[in-house]
Amino acid sequence: MTGVRHFSASAIVFDDDGRVLLVHDGERGRWSLPGGHIRADEDPAQAVLRLVEAQTGMAVQIVDGETFTLPVGRVLAAPFAVIETDADDSEVGAHRHIDMAYVCRPGDAAEVAASRSHDYRWAPITSLDAITTSIDLSALVAVARRAALDPQPVAGAVAAV
């Protein structure tokens, strides 16, 4: 394995009917969370909003996506999880993906543009084990859903000052 790492952002988008948004990766024949590589000119939260809209035509909002400014700089919205996985492709070869996953909700106008770049679907959370996905999404989505419905402090987290 090389020391090459690619940084990406993905969205765990929940609707009011207990479903999660998935996009189809036609090249690999599987479903995944919307997302992709972070550009050099954007932060992870900006990337996830751009990628969901590009792939589905849908605008989303990050849950607990508050940003604020300190004298030393801007504090970005924190991801729900940071996931490191092995990756391999013909251009780079073996490398690692560091993915920042954000919990999101559809925006006010959840209309889908005709120019979306991927097939997408709303999948019931209970059906994820039966769908071919890129990673074990059922466990990740279940934890994210619990956190979105009943936010609790993370054990060992530093309290706000």
Buried (B, 14 or more C-beta within 10 A) or exposed (E): EEEEEBBBBBBBBBEEEEBBBBBBBEEEEBBBBBBBEBEEEBBBBBBBBBBBBBBBBBBBEBBEBEEEEEEEEEEBBBBBBEBEEEBEEEEEEEBBBBBBBBBBBBBEEBEEEEEBBBEBEBBEBEEBEEBEBBBEBBEBBBEBBEBBEEEEEEEEEEEEE
